Structures are given as structure tokens and as C-alpha cells.
Amino acid sequence: MSSSNENAPAFEPTQPQDGPPPDDGSLAIARQPIVDEHRAVYGYELFDRSTASDAHTAASDAALLFNALSYAGTEALVGKKTVFINCTHESLAGGHLELIHPEKVVLEVPTLADNASVEEVEGRLSTLEGLKARGFRLAFSQNVLRRNYGSWLRMASFVKLDMQAFRPELAEPLVKFARANSQAVLVAEKVETAEQHERMAALGVKLFQGFWFAKPALVKAQTIRPSQATIIQLINLVRKQASTAEIEELLKKDPTLSFNLLRFINSSGFGLSCEITSFRHAVMILGLKKLFRWAALLMTTSRAGGSPPAVGQTAVVRGRLMELLAAELLPPEECDNAFVVGVFSLLDTMLGVPLDKALESVALPQPVVDALLHNTGVFAPFLELTKACESGDEVAFAQSAEALHLSNRQVNWAHLQALTWAESLND
């Protein structure tokens, strides 16, 4: 956004705020401006409107920030402004933040339950200190001004004072206490009247957010999402530590995958000073570890037909479990195909089309196709056992394990390893 336009309305809604989110596969992220005393835009708080049933419910996990960077592109959403993202404590510990450059991102951290002990508060401290050390700025609600949260308050870059959460006469003591005990910038949020704005401005508060300035409005971005099949191929290549040339070849074959990778790595959230236009350069800069994490997150957020993220997670567990079970009985070169069978076994659910149609878009070895479409061949009993592990059907589980001459201990160990491995994709 150019400086000549700073005092213009922050954005125009693409649809009424209380209307339903779009149902055309596009990404809908709402943004509400945070403005300074001159009403110039300082930054935006982002909210996911793609799936929320309640238009006032904000997403609070890794998917929002990842989608904003990968699909919509931060330039379209926020220009060069600061991004405020609501987080959960679970997502704060997630490895997705390794993919984000901290310079323009403020993490809004919730306080714990009202009855949380000092020990519970202090238990979260190391995670917050780690984020702070990596350059992220942390924002807290006025609850951080409570006695138990002294250690958190000292790390606050922003404290947001909710105008609906305290009586007007408490504004001055809250502001004074926050200033005396922290270096945080104060933000008056949920400002709905001129009187509230004037009261906080008179106390020296410099940043404001709320309906008095602008309601959250949708920024609708057309998403260009790669197929799940191609993402899985990429995951498989990275798992095998394939060469940069092999990975580059896959990127060349799928324009949507390469488009998303280049848009992500060139987004302001990634923090590079120069634009990357070469697939090879992008792969080398990202590195296998981050490329793997990016592909895994892409798989669970790039879904068609509204299938929930859990489907992608289950598919990854299936793939890893198939691989581990196959390793007990089959040659090493067959284990990769077992992984593909497991992950592709839910492709119909993820893409919203019959499995035979889904598999037409990717070349697969015949034993993989036989297992997936006909339940025959060397991988079929492994897939049956994998499904039995999910079902809770003890009879089916016992029969499938016995057919492969695997003990309960072997199967349970492999299942636990698969679950742990799938979780580690988001660590």
C-alpha cells in the first residue's frame, strides 16, 4: 500500500461481514486494521473465514498463517504491514514457525485458564522465550497484567486492552500498570465508540482496533492448489533424500506446485531480500528439512471438496504404517511403494472423486494400483491391516495380523511409530 493512500479506507469488503464464506474453493481471509493515532494503518489482524461457521470466530492454528503465505500471498493481504496472528499454545510449539520470517509477524498468545497456577504459567515460558529469541514479537491480552503473568509481561511487545472487558474507570490504572511493568506498546481493541477512542487516546495509547474504525472485511483470493498426488510424490522424493535435480523435475511437471513454492518462498513472511525465480534455487534455499515440512503442511491444507485436515493426517499415518509393516517382510525397494499405497488410499476422500479417477492423474506401479483398486497383490494384506488398526475391530485386526504372521507387539509398535512420525511433521 503506497504512502499516499495510508489514510484511505483500509479495504473494501468483497461481501458483507456477516454473510457466509465463499463456497467456490477460493481462500477467504478476513483482515481488520490496527491503526495509529493518525488513523494510518499500522498492521492487520488476520482471521480465517474459509471454513468458520461463525463469521466472528478466528482460526488460531498454523493453517491460517500458512494459507496466507502459500495461497493468498502476503502482498495482496497486508502489503508491507505487520501481521497479527492468533495462536494456540499447541501451534506455538509447532515447527511451521520455522518457515516464517519473524520481522513482520506478531504472535497473539492467549493466557491460560483463570485458575492456572504459577507453575503452569512458568511451564510455558521456555517456548515463549524461544520465539522471542528468534525475533518474533509477542502480543497478549490485558489478562497478562495479572500477578501470575509477570514473566510473560516482561516479554510482551504488545498488550491489547479489550474495551469490552473492563469498566471505563479501570482504563487509567491498567494503562499505568502496563507501562510501569513492561516496554509493551498498548493497543486498545474492540473500540466501538468515539468516547472509548478519546478516553484511550487521552491516556497516551497510540494503536487502536475495532468497529469504530473498520469491521473485519474479506479479502478473497483465488487459490491455485496442487493435487494431493503431486504433493505426495514430493514428500516421497524428500523422504528418500532425492537430488535437487529430481525434485526440480517434479516441480517442472506440476505448475501449481511450483507456483505455490515460488510464491511461498518469495512472500514477505519468508524474509528473503531478493526474488527467487529458479526451482533449483528455491529447493536449495529451503533445504530438504523445510521442503518436507512445507509439503506436509501443504498436503493437509490443500484439499478439495471440503475434506477435513484430519484426512490428510490419517493418509500420512497410513503411509508410514504401511512402510514400517512392509519393512518387516518385503525387500527395502518395496517399502516406498507401500508408503504410496497407504497415502493414496484416501485420495478419493481428499479429492472428492472416485479413486480410479483420482489415480488417472499419476503414473503408479501396477502392484500399487492393484492394491488400491482391486485389493489384490503383495500390498493388499498390508493395507487391510492398516485399515484394521484404525477401525478398532479386534477380530479384523487379529485376522489381518495373522495373515501376515505379524505379532500384536510388532503391529502396535509400528502403529505408534507411524503416529509419532506423522505428528512430527508439525513439530
MARTOR-743630 format. One record per residue (C-alpha): x, y, z; residue in three letters. Coordinates in pm, whole numbers, plus 32768, in hexadecimal, padded with zeros to 4 digits. Layout:
# residues N
{{X Y Z} 'ALA'};
...
//
This chain:
# residues 427
{{8000 8000 8000} 'MET'};
{{8098 814C 7F98} 'SER'};
{{80D0 8261 8092} 'SER'};
{{7FE6 8347 7FD4} 'SER'};
{{7ECC 825B 8022} 'ASN'};
{{7F10 8221 8193} 'GLU'};
{{7DE5 82E5 8212} 'ASN'};
{{7CEF 8256 8118} 'ALA'};
{{7C01 8141 8187} 'PRO'};
{{7CD3 800F 81CE} 'ALA'};
{{7C11 7F2E 80E1} 'PHE'};
{{7AC7 7EF2 803D} 'GLU'};
{{7A08 7DBA 80A8} 'PRO'};
{{79CA 7CBE 7F95} 'THR'};
{{7888 7C59 8044} 'GLN'};
{{77CE 7CBE 8180} 'PRO'};
{{7888 7C69 82BE} 'GLN'};
{{776D 7B90 8341} 'ASP'};
{{7736 7AD6 81F9} 'GLY'};
{{77A1 796D 81C7} 'PRO'};
{{7904 7921 815B} 'PRO'};
{{7933 78DA 7FE8} 'PRO'};
{{78EE 7776 7F7C} 'ASP'};
{{79B4 7775 7E38} 'ASP'};
{{7AFF 76EA 7EAF} 'GLY'};
{{7B99 7840 7ED4} 'SER'};
{{7C4B 78B1 800C} 'LEU'};
{{7B98 79AB 80EA} 'ALA'};
{{7C6C 7A5B 81EC} 'ILE'};
{{7BDB 7B80 82A9} 'ALA'};
{{7CBD 7C97 831D} 'ARG'};
{{7C76 7DAC 8415} 'GLN'};
{{7D5E 7ED8 841D} 'PRO'};
{{7E1A 7F50 854E} 'ILE'};
{{7E46 80C7 8525} 'VAL'};
{{7F1D 81D0 85C9} 'ASP'};
{{7EB0 831D 865C} 'GLU'};
{{7EA3 83B2 84FE} 'HIS'};
{{7DCA 8291 8488} 'ARG'};
{{7EDE 8215 83A4} 'ALA'};
{{7EED 809A 838D} 'VAL'};
{{7FFA 8005 846D} 'TYR'};
{{7FA6 7E96 842F} 'GLY'};
{{7E92 7D99 83FD} 'TYR'};
{{7E05 7C83 84D2} 'GLU'};
{{7DA9 7B5C 83F6} 'LEU'};
{{7C81 7A71 8422} 'PHE'};
{{7C2E 7938 835B} 'ASP'};
{{7AD4 794D 82BD} 'ARG'};
{{7AF6 7828 81CC} 'SER'};
{{7A62 7724 82B7} 'THR'};
{{79E0 77DD 83E8} 'ALA'};
{{786D 77AE 8421} 'SER'};
{{786B 78E2 84FC} 'ASP'};
{{78EF 7A16 844C} 'ALA'};
{{797C 7A9A 8593} 'HIS'};
{{7A4A 7962 85DF} 'THR'};
{{7BBA 7982 858C} 'ALA'};
{{7C97 785F 852E} 'ALA'};
{{7DA9 7830 862A} 'SER'};
{{7E93 772D 8597} 'ASP'};
{{7FAF 770C 84A2} 'ALA'};
{{7EC9 76E8 8376} 'ALA'};
{{7E62 7856 836C} 'LEU'};
{{7FC0 78E2 8359} 'LEU'};
{{8030 77CE 826C} 'PHE'};
{{7F06 7805 8186} 'ASN'};
{{7F39 797D 818C} 'ALA'};
{{809F 7954 8118} 'LEU'};
{{8077 782E 802B} 'SER'};
{{7F2F 787B 7F7E} 'TYR'};
{{7EC9 79E3 7F9E} 'ALA'};
{{8023 7A7C 7FB0} 'GLY'};
{{8066 7B7A 80BF} 'THR'};
{{808D 7C96 7FC6} 'GLU'};
{{7F1E 7C7D 7F67} 'ALA'};
{{7EAF 7C5C 80D0} 'LEU'};
{{7F81 7D4E 8195} 'VAL'};
{{807E 7DF5 80AF} 'GLY'};
{{81AD 7E51 8183} 'LYS'};
{{80E7 7E6E 82C6} 'LYS'};
{{810F 7DA2 8402} 'THR'};
{{803C 7C64 841E} 'VAL'};
{{7F95 7C0A 8568} 'PHE'};
{{7F3A 7A97 8583} 'ILE'};
{{7E74 79F1 869B} 'ASN'};
{{7F27 78BA 8718} 'CYS'};
{{7EE8 7796 87FB} 'THR'};
{{7FF9 7717 88E1} 'HIS'};
{{7FFA 75D6 8815} 'GLU'};
{{803D 7691 86D0} 'SER'};
{{814B 7766 8776} 'LEU'};
{{8215 762A 87AB} 'ALA'};
{{81E7 75C1 8640} 'GLY'};
{{8302 75B8 8546} 'GLY'};
{{8237 767D 8447} 'HIS'};
{{82C1 77B9 84E7} 'LEU'};
{{8419 7756 846A} 'GLU'};
{{8394 77A2 830E} 'LEU'};
{{8331 7905 836B} 'ILE'};
{{8410 7A36 837B} 'HIS'};
{{83C0 7AE2 84C5} 'PRO'};
{{83FB 7C4B 845F} 'GLU'};
{{8296 7C98 83F4} 'LYS'};
{{81D9 7B9C 84CC} 'VAL'};
{{8143 7BD7 8626} 'VAL'};
{{80CC 7A9E 86DB} 'LEU'};
{{7F9A 7ADC 87B5} 'GLU'};
{{7FC5 79F1 88DD} 'VAL'};
{{7E99 7993 89B6} 'PRO'};
{{7EB9 7988 8B2E} 'THR'};
{{7E5E 7845 8BE0} 'LEU'};
{{7D22 77EC 8C9C} 'ALA'};
{{7CBF 78D5 8DB9} 'ASP'};
{{7D20 77D1 8EBD} 'ASN'};
{{7E77 7788 8E23} 'ALA'};
{{7F8C 776E 8F25} 'SER'};
{{80D6 782A 8F20} 'VAL'};
{{817C 76DE 8EC8} 'GLU'};
{{809D 76B1 8D95} 'GLU'};
{{80E6 7815 8D22} 'VAL'};
{{825C 77E8 8D53} 'GLU'};
{{824A 769C 8C99} 'GLY'};
{{81FB 7756 8B57} 'ARG'};
{{8317 784A 8B85} 'LEU'};
{{8428 7791 8AC8} 'SER'};
{{8356 777F 898A} 'THR'};
{{830C 78F4 899B} 'LEU'};
{{8479 7945 89E0} 'GLU'};
{{84E1 7875 88B3} 'GLY'};
{{83F1 7930 87CE} 'LEU'};
{{8466 7A7D 8857} 'LYS'};
{{85D2 7A1A 8822} 'ALA'};
{{8585 79C7 86B6} 'ARG'};
{{84FE 7B24 8680} 'GLY'};
{{8387 7AF6 869D} 'PHE'};
{{82C7 7C05 8751} 'ARG'};
{{81C3 7B8C 884B} 'LEU'};
{{8074 7C2B 8896} 'ALA'};
{{7F99 7BDD 89C3} 'PHE'};
{{7E43 7C46 8A40} 'SER'};
{{7E18 7D16 8B7B} 'GLN'};
{{7E0B 7BCC 8C3B} 'ASN'};
{{7F88 7BD1 8C2F} 'VAL'};
{{7F78 7CEF 8D2B} 'LEU'};
{{7F0A 7BF8 8E37} 'ARG'};
{{8000 7BA1 8F4B} 'ARG'};
{{8050 7A41 8ECC} 'ASN'};
{{80C8 7ABD 8D79} 'TYR'};
{{81E8 7B9F 8DDA} 'GLY'};
{{82E5 7AD1 8D15} 'SER'};
{{820A 7ADE 8BDC} 'TRP'};
{{81CB 7C52 8BFC} 'LEU'};
{{833F 7C9C 8BEE} 'ARG'};
{{834A 7BF5 8A97} 'MET'};
{{821C 7CAC 8A08} 'ALA'};
{{824C 7D84 88D6} 'SER'};
{{80D8 7DD9 88D7} 'PHE'};
{{7FC5 7DCE 89DD} 'VAL'};
{{7E66 7DE0 894E} 'LYS'};
{{7D66 7E82 8A33} 'LEU'};
{{7C0A 7DFF 89E4} 'ASP'};
{{7B1B 7F23 8A10} 'MET'};
{{79FA 7E33 8A49} 'GLN'};
{{7AAC 7D79 8B64} 'ALA'};
{{7AD2 7E84 8C6F} 'PHE'};
{{7A14 7FAD 8CFE} 'ARG'};
{{7A71 810A 8C78} 'PRO'};
{{7B00 817B 8DC9} 'GLU'};
{{7C00 805F 8DBD} 'LEU'};
{{7C9D 80D8 8C77} 'ALA'};
{{7D92 81C7 8D1C} 'GLU'};
{{7E18 80D8 8E27} 'PRO'};
{{7E3E 7FC3 8D23} 'LEU'};
{{7F04 80A6 8C3A} 'VAL'};
{{7FE0 8122 8D57} 'LYS'};
{{8024 7FC2 8DD6} 'PHE'};
{{807D 7F41 8C7B} 'ALA'};
{{816F 8062 8C42} 'ARG'};
{{8213 803D 8D94} 'ALA'};
{{8251 7EC9 8D69} 'ASN'};
{{82A0 7E99 8BF8} 'SER'};
{{8327 7F39 8ABD} 'GLN'};
{{81F2 7EC8 89FC} 'ALA'};
{{8138 7F9F 8902} 'VAL'};
{{7FCC 7FBA 896E} 'LEU'};
{{7EB2 7F71 887A} 'VAL'};
{{7D4A 7FCD 88CB} 'ALA'};
{{7C77 7EC1 8823} 'GLU'};
{{7B00 7E95 87F2} 'LYS'};
{{7AE2 800F 87E8} 'VAL'};
{{7979 804A 8781} 'GLU'};
{{7933 81B5 87DE} 'THR'};
{{79D4 830A 87BD} 'ALA'};
{{79CC 8327 8938} 'GLU'};
{{7A9E 81EA 8963} 'GLN'};
{{7B98 8267 8861} 'HIS'};
{{7BB7 83BC 8905} 'GLU'};
{{7BE2 8325 8A60} 'ARG'};
{{7D01 8243 89F5} 'MET'};
{{7DA5 834C 891B} 'ALA'};
{{7DA3 843A 8A43} 'ALA'};
{{7E61 8333 8B0A} 'LEU'};
{{7F6C 832C 89FB} 'GLY'};
{{7F08 81E7 894E} 'VAL'};
{{7F86 81F7 87E6} 'LYS'};
{{7EEC 80C6 8737} 'LEU'};
{{7D7B 8076 870C} 'PHE'};
{{7CA9 7F5C 8680} 'GLN'};
{{7B32 7F2D 866D} 'GLY'};
{{79EA 7F6F 85BD} 'PHE'};
{{7A12 80E6 85FD} 'TRP'};
{{7B1C 80DD 84EC} 'PHE'};
{{7AC7 7FAF 8415} 'ALA'};
{{7A1E 7E5E 842C} 'LYS'};
{{7AE6 7D30 83B9} 'PRO'};
{{7AB5 7D13 8242} 'ALA'};
{{7AF3 7BEE 815E} 'LEU'};
{{7C16 7BE6 806F} 'VAL'};
{{7BB9 7AD9 7F78} 'LYS'};
{{7CDE 7A39 7EC6} 'ALA'};
{{7CBF 7937 7DB2} 'GLN'};
{{7D80 780A 7E24} 'THR'};
{{7E58 773F 7D3A} 'ILE'};
{{7E86 75F9 7DEE} 'ARG'};
{{7F5C 74D6 7D7B} 'PRO'};
{{7ECE 7378 7D79} 'SER'};
{{7EFB 729F 7EAA} 'GLN'};
{{7FA1 719D 7DCB} 'ALA'};
{{80B8 7288 7D65} 'THR'};
{{80EF 72FC 7ECA} 'ILE'};
{{8112 7191 7F34} 'ILE'};
{{8210 7157 7E20} 'GLN'};
{{82D5 727F 7EA5} 'LEU'};
{{82C3 71FA 8009} 'ILE'};
{{8342 70AA 7F8E} 'ASN'};
{{8465 7148 7ED2} 'LEU'};
{{84CE 7213 8001} 'VAL'};
{{84AE 70E6 80E7} 'ARG'};
{{859F 7028 8006} 'LYS'};
{{8689 7156 8007} 'GLN'};
{{866E 716F 7E8F} 'ALA'};
{{8756 7257 7DD2} 'SER'};
{{86FE 73BF 7D8D} 'THR'};
{{86E3 7363 7C1C} 'ALA'};
{{85DB 7258 7C63} 'GLU'};
{{850D 7345 7D39} 'ILE'};
{{8530 7457 7C34} 'GLU'};
{{84AD 7366 7B2C} 'GLU'};
{{8370 7328 7BF5} 'LEU'};
{{833D 749D 7C29} 'LEU'};
{{835C 74D1 7AB2} 'LYS'};
{{824B 73CF 7A74} 'LYS'};
{{814B 7475 7B58} 'ASP'};
{{8122 75EB 7B22} 'PRO'};
{{803A 7612 7C4E} 'THR'};
{{8136 7574 7D3C} 'LEU'};
{{8256 7646 7CB9} 'SER'};
{{817D 777E 7CBB} 'PHE'};
{{8125 774A 7E29} 'ASN'};
{{828F 7708 7E87} 'LEU'};
{{8310 7840 7DD8} 'LEU'};
{{81F7 7917 7E66} 'ARG'};
{{823D 7893 7FC3} 'PHE'};
{{83B5 78C0 7FB8} 'ILE'};
{{8390 7A1E 7F26} 'ASN'};
{{8287 7A8B 8021} 'SER'};
{{82DE 7B97 811B} 'SER'};
{{82AD 7A96 822C} 'GLY'};
{{83DA 79D2 81B3} 'PHE'};
{{84B8 7B04 81CB} 'GLY'};
{{859C 7AE7 809B} 'LEU'};
{{8635 7C24 8013} 'SER'};
{{8633 7BB4 7EA7} 'CYS'};
{{852E 7B08 7DD2} 'GLU'};
{{855D 7997 7D85} 'ILE'};
{{84F1 792F 7C29} 'THR'};
{{85AC 77E5 7BFD} 'SER'};
{{8519 76A0 7C82} 'PHE'};
{{8677 761E 7CC6} 'ARG'};
{{86CE 7759 7D88} 'HIS'};
{{858B 773D 7E52} 'ALA'};
{{85D3 75D3 7EB0} 'VAL'};
{{8739 7624 7F12} 'MET'};
{{86D2 774F 7FE9} 'ILE'};
{{85B9 7698 8097} 'LEU'};
{{867E 7558 80D5} 'GLY'};
{{85F0 73FA 80F3} 'LEU'};
{{8578 741D 8259} 'LYS'};
{{84AD 7559 821C} 'LYS'};
{{843A 74DC 80C6} 'LEU'};
{{83B5 73A3 816F} 'PHE'};
{{8300 746F 8276} 'ARG'};
{{8270 7558 816E} 'TRP'};
{{81EF 7433 809F} 'ALA'};
{{8158 738A 81CF} 'ALA'};
{{80A0 74C6 8237} 'LEU'};
{{8035 7500 80CF} 'LEU'};
{{7FA0 73A5 80C5} 'MET'};
{{7EBD 73DD 81EF} 'THR'};
{{7E4E 753A 8184} 'THR'};
{{7E32 7507 800B} 'SER'};
{{7CF9 7439 7FF9} 'ARG'};
{{7BD7 742B 7F0B} 'ALA'};
{{7A6C 73EC 7F56} 'GLY'};
{{7A83 746C 80B9} 'GLY'};
{{7B23 7333 8149} 'SER'};
{{7BA6 737E 82A6} 'PRO'};
{{7D1A 73A0 82EF} 'PRO'};
{{7D07 725F 83BC} 'ALA'};
{{7CE1 719B 8278} 'VAL'};
{{7E38 720C 8203} 'GLY'};
{{7ECA 71B8 8358} 'GLN'};
{{7E2B 705C 8352} 'THR'};
{{7EB4 7021 81F3} 'ALA'};
{{8014 7074 8266} 'VAL'};
{{7FF0 6F87 8391} 'VAL'};
{{7F79 6E74 82A8} 'ARG'};
{{80A0 6EA9 81C2} 'GLY'};
{{81A0 6E96 82D9} 'ARG'};
{{80F6 6D6A 837B} 'LEU'};
{{80EE 6CB1 822C} 'MET'};
{{825E 6CFD 81FF} 'GLU'};
{{82BD 6C7F 8359} 'LEU'};
{{81ED 6B42 8339} 'LEU'};
{{827B 6AF8 81E0} 'ALA'};
{{83DA 6B22 8267} 'ALA'};
{{839E 69EF 8340} 'GLU'};
{{8358 690D 8216} 'LEU'};
{{83AE 69AA 80C7} 'LEU'};
{{84F1 6A1C 801F} 'PRO'};
{{8559 6B88 8066} 'PRO'};
{{8505 6BFD 7F06} 'GLU'};
{{8399 6B99 7F3B} 'GLU'};
{{8370 6C6D 8075} 'CYS'};
{{834E 6DB2 7FB2} 'ASP'};
{{8232 6D1D 7EE7} 'ASN'};
{{818E 6CAD 802A} 'ALA'};
{{819F 6E16 80A4} 'PHE'};
{{80F7 6E8C 7F63} 'VAL'};
{{7FE1 6D89 7F86} 'VAL'};
{{7F94 6E00 80E6} 'GLY'};
{{7F92 6F72 8095} 'VAL'};
{{7ED0 6F49 7F4F} 'PHE'};
{{7DC8 6E6C 7FF4} 'SER'};
{{7D08 6FA5 805F} 'LEU'};
{{7D3D 7069 7F20} 'LEU'};
{{7BCF 7043 7EBE} 'ASP'};
{{7B60 70E6 8004} 'THR'};
{{7C61 71FD 7FE9} 'MET'};
{{7C0F 7251 7E80} 'LEU'};
{{7A9A 7206 7E88} 'GLY'};
{{7AA6 711F 7D58} 'VAL'};
{{7AA3 6FA3 7D2F} 'PRO'};
{{7BF4 6F04 7D73} 'LEU'};
{{7C1F 6E7F 7C11} 'ASP'};
{{7BEC 6FDE 7B89} 'LYS'};
{{7CDD 7071 7C87} 'ALA'};
{{7DEB 6F78 7C27} 'LEU'};
{{7DCF 6FCB 7AB4} 'GLU'};
{{7E95 710A 7AF2} 'SER'};
{{7FCF 705E 7B6B} 'VAL'};
{{80A2 6F3E 7AE8} 'ALA'};
{{80C1 6E2B 7BEE} 'LEU'};
{{815C 6CCE 7BF1} 'PRO'};
{{805F 6BBD 7BA5} 'GLN'};
{{807A 6B1A 7D00} 'PRO'};
{{8017 6C68 7D9C} 'VAL'};
{{7EE9 6C85 7CB5} 'VAL'};
{{7E87 6B1A 7CF8} 'ASP'};
{{7E83 6B54 7E6F} 'ALA'};
{{7DC4 6C9B 7E5A} 'LEU'};
{{7CBD 6C42 7D56} 'LEU'};
{{7C9B 6AC9 7D6C} 'HIS'};
{{7D19 6A70 7EC9} 'ASN'};
{{7E05 6974 7E2C} 'THR'};
{{7F79 6941 7E16} 'GLY'};
{{8099 6955 7F09} 'VAL'};
{{802B 6A9A 7FB5} 'PHE'};
{{7EBA 6A42 7FE7} 'ALA'};
{{7EE2 6988 8134} 'PRO'};
{{7FB4 6AA5 81BE} 'PHE'};
{{7EA4 6B9E 8162} 'LEU'};
{{7D9C 6AC2 8205} 'GLU'};
{{7E67 6AB7 8346} 'LEU'};
{{7E9E 6C2E 833D} 'THR'};
{{7D29 6C6D 831E} 'LYS'};
{{7CE7 6B74 8437} 'ALA'};
{{7DCF 6C3A 8519} 'CYS'};
{{7CEC 6D69 84EB} 'GLU'};
{{7B9F 6CB4 850D} 'SER'};
{{7BB8 6C2C 866D} 'GLY'};
{{7B2F 6AE2 85E6} 'ASP'};
{{7BF8 69E8 86B1} 'GLU'};
{{7B8C 68BC 85E1} 'VAL'};
{{7BF2 6961 8499} 'ALA'};
{{7D37 69D4 8538} 'PHE'};
{{7D8C 6874 85B3} 'ALA'};
{{7D39 67D5 8463} 'GLN'};
{{7E02 68D3 839D} 'SER'};
{{7F30 68BB 8481} 'ALA'};
{{7F24 673E 847D} 'GLU'};
{{7F12 6739 8300} 'ALA'};
{{8062 67EE 82F8} 'LEU'};
{{80F0 6727 841F} 'HIS'};
{{8128 6868 84E2} 'LEU'};
{{8101 6876 865B} 'SER'};
{{8026 6971 870F} 'ASN'};
{{8162 6A08 87A1} 'ARG'};
{{81FB 6A3F 8647} 'GLN'};
{{80C1 6AE0 85BE} 'VAL'};
{{807F 6BB9 86EF} 'ASN'};
{{81E8 6C30 86F2} 'TRP'};
{{81D5 6C8B 8580} 'ALA'};
{{8088 6D40 85B1} 'HIS'};
{{8115 6E0B 86D1} 'LEU'};
{{8249 6E62 8602} 'GLN'};
{{816C 6ECE 84DE} 'ALA'};
{{8097 6FAC 85BA} 'LEU'};
{{81CB 7049 8657} 'THR'};
{{826A 7083 8504} 'TRP'};
{{812F 7127 8477} 'ALA'};
{{811C 720D 85A5} 'GLU'};
{{8289 726C 8575} 'SER'};
{{8234 7304 8422} 'LEU'};
{{8198 7424 84E3} 'ASN'};
{{829C 743A 85F6} 'ASP'};
//
